Amino acid sequence: MTDDLATLQAETEAALAAAADLRALDAVRVGVLGKNGQLTALLKGLGGVPAEQRKERGAALNRLKTALEAAIEARRVALDAAALEARLAAERLDVTLPPRPFPPAGPEQGAIHPIARTIEEIVAIFGAMGFSLAEGPDVEGDWYNFGALNIPDHHPARQDHDTFYLPAGPDGRRPVLRTHTSPVQIRTMLGEAPPIRVIVPGRTYRADHDATHSPMFHQVEGLVIDRNISLSHLKGCLIDFLRAFFGISDLPVRFRSSYFPFTEPSMEVDIGWNRKTGELGKGGDWLEILGSGMVHPKVLANCGIDPREWQGFAFGMGIERITMLKHGIPDLRPFYESDVRWLRHYGAPVLSPATLAEGV
Ligand code: PHE
């Protein structure tokens, strides 16, 4: 190798070693191998070399080119690795940091979500009246959600804007996300013989979304089937429940005639409150809380229960609604936002379960 090539090799290798980042490396590369680079110029000058030296000179230039390309590539790999190391170091999370204590930092760090707490309270109150807990699936057959409940095909509750439908099954019917907990009435009556006394909390779904409606919400269903059950049982049961749940022993309760396809007669149930202040129990205004009625004979018959022998009542109410009223929660949306500050504020203590002894 001639001196000029040895010098170029040495200079380039020094420059590569000094290149601290990929930009500096690229400048070195361009300076040697680029269009106007030093080695490129030597290659271009090959034509001017005397013919007897040209072959050897050409081979030497090509060897140098290969060597420098390899040196540049090696440096690029080293710089890439260093850049990655630096980035990993800069973005490293120190998982050894102690967590920020949530105020108040005490032995009870968690809290029961208000929805879960309300369900516990409802189960405690109805449990004391002899009800047992029942559950059903969120994805429900059309017949359970509508048909067996005497909801005819043209009923508005079946329209697409209320109901989330799933793709049709083998029977050609589309399963639904249950729009209420009432299908569990059907499942219970098909699954066990009367007498029946069940309470059914669970998730329900309707295609509705604004400040007071969520596409997923919770309901609780009640069902009683026995001999000689009358409207007075329904009224007594619901009045007792509402007074126990809201903790107001003289809470005014009003039954107002209404319509549901699966009950006859049907009644909406209102409680007394003050519309302006939101205070429950006094104030002369009425607030609708739940739907109820005597189980329709057709529904009993659909479940193989003889309506001449057995009667019953059913009711259904929105859990968010009564939770907001009981605790003065103004907005529905935070129920599902998992904001720890909100949960701490409205959540119930973990270590004091809902019991009737202390009043729920
Ligand atoms: N399922 C009804 C609703 O979602 C409520 C209801 C239940 C009414 C049981 C009567 C009896 O609105």
Residues whose N, C-alpha, C, O or C-beta is under 5 A from the ligand:
A	BS01	LIG	T179 H180 S182 F260 T263 G291 S292 G293 A314 F315 G316
